[in-house]
């Protein structure tokens, strides 16, 4: 099984960036639901990493 993950970076007027992440290609709705928690953790880790000096 494979899915497609798309990342879109959108510049904001304040100099920041909005990250939009979309994953598609799930065979069953429950597969998508089971996967959602993992991305939440990964995105939290990304925010933490980007907030560090020198990143």
C-alpha positions as YAML, in Angstrom:
chain: A
units: angstrom
residues:
- id: 1
  name: UNK
  ca: [0.00, 0.00, 0.00]
- id: 2
  name: UNK
  ca: [1.21, 3.47, -0.77]
- id: 3
  name: UNK
  ca: [-0.13, 6.96, -0.36]
- id: 4
  name: UNK
  ca: [0.80, 10.31, -1.83]
- id: 5
  name: UNK
  ca: [1.88, 13.14, 0.47]
- id: 6
  name: UNK
  ca: [1.80, 16.70, -0.89]
- id: 7
  name: UNK
  ca: [3.40, 19.64, 0.92]
- id: 8
  name: UNK
  ca: [2.53, 23.20, -0.09]
- id: 9
  name: UNK
  ca: [4.33, 26.22, 1.40]
- id: 10
  name: UNK
  ca: [2.36, 29.47, 1.26]
- id: 11
  name: UNK
  ca: [4.09, 32.77, 2.12]
- id: 12
  name: UNK
  ca: [2.26, 34.99, 4.60]
- id: 13
  name: UNK
  ca: [2.18, 38.79, 4.62]
- id: 14
  name: UNK
  ca: [3.90, 38.86, 8.03]
- id: 15
  name: UNK
  ca: [6.95, 37.03, 6.67]
- id: 16
  name: UNK
  ca: [5.87, 33.64, 7.99]
- id: 17
  name: UNK
  ca: [4.90, 30.57, 6.03]
- id: 18
  name: UNK
  ca: [1.83, 28.37, 6.11]
- id: 19
  name: UNK
  ca: [2.41, 24.65, 5.51]
- id: 20
  name: UNK
  ca: [-0.45, 22.71, 3.97]
- id: 21
  name: UNK
  ca: [-0.05, 18.93, 4.01]
- id: 22
  name: UNK
  ca: [-2.36, 16.54, 2.18]
- id: 23
  name: UNK
  ca: [-2.11, 12.75, 2.09]
- id: 24
  name: UNK
  ca: [-4.26, 10.78, -0.33]
- id: 25
  name: UNK
  ca: [-4.60, 7.28, -1.70]
- id: 26
  name: UNK
  ca: [-5.96, 5.41, 1.30]
- id: 27
  name: UNK
  ca: [-7.82, 2.23, 0.45]
- id: 28
  name: UNK
  ca: [-10.28, 2.46, 3.35]
- id: 29
  name: UNK
  ca: [-11.56, 5.35, 5.50]
- id: 30
  name: UNK
  ca: [-10.33, 3.59, 8.64]
- id: 31
  name: UNK
  ca: [-6.79, 3.53, 7.20]
- id: 32
  name: UNK
  ca: [-6.90, 7.33, 6.92]
- id: 33
  name: UNK
  ca: [-8.23, 7.66, 10.48]
- id: 34
  name: UNK
  ca: [-5.55, 5.31, 11.86]
- id: 35
  name: UNK
  ca: [-2.84, 7.38, 10.17]
- id: 36
  name: UNK
  ca: [-3.96, 10.85, 11.35]
- id: 37
  name: UNK
  ca: [-2.35, 10.70, 14.80]
- id: 38
  name: UNK
  ca: [1.10, 10.02, 13.42]
- id: 39
  name: UNK
  ca: [1.10, 13.15, 11.28]
- id: 40
  name: UNK
  ca: [0.02, 15.28, 14.23]
- id: 41
  name: UNK
  ca: [3.13, 14.15, 16.13]
- id: 42
  name: UNK
  ca: [5.42, 14.62, 13.10]
- id: 43
  name: UNK
  ca: [4.13, 18.15, 12.46]
- id: 44
  name: UNK
  ca: [4.57, 19.06, 16.14]
- id: 45
  name: UNK
  ca: [8.18, 17.83, 15.91]
- id: 46
  name: UNK
  ca: [8.69, 19.95, 12.77]
- id: 47
  name: UNK
  ca: [7.37, 23.09, 14.50]
- id: 48
  name: UNK
  ca: [9.68, 22.44, 17.46]
- id: 49
  name: UNK
  ca: [12.68, 21.92, 15.18]
- id: 50
  name: UNK
  ca: [12.01, 25.05, 13.12]
- id: 51
  name: UNK
  ca: [11.69, 27.11, 16.28]
- id: 52
  name: UNK
  ca: [15.28, 26.33, 17.30]
- id: 53
  name: UNK
  ca: [18.01, 28.85, 16.56]
- id: 54
  name: UNK
  ca: [20.12, 27.94, 13.57]
- id: 55
  name: UNK
  ca: [17.39, 25.92, 11.84]
...
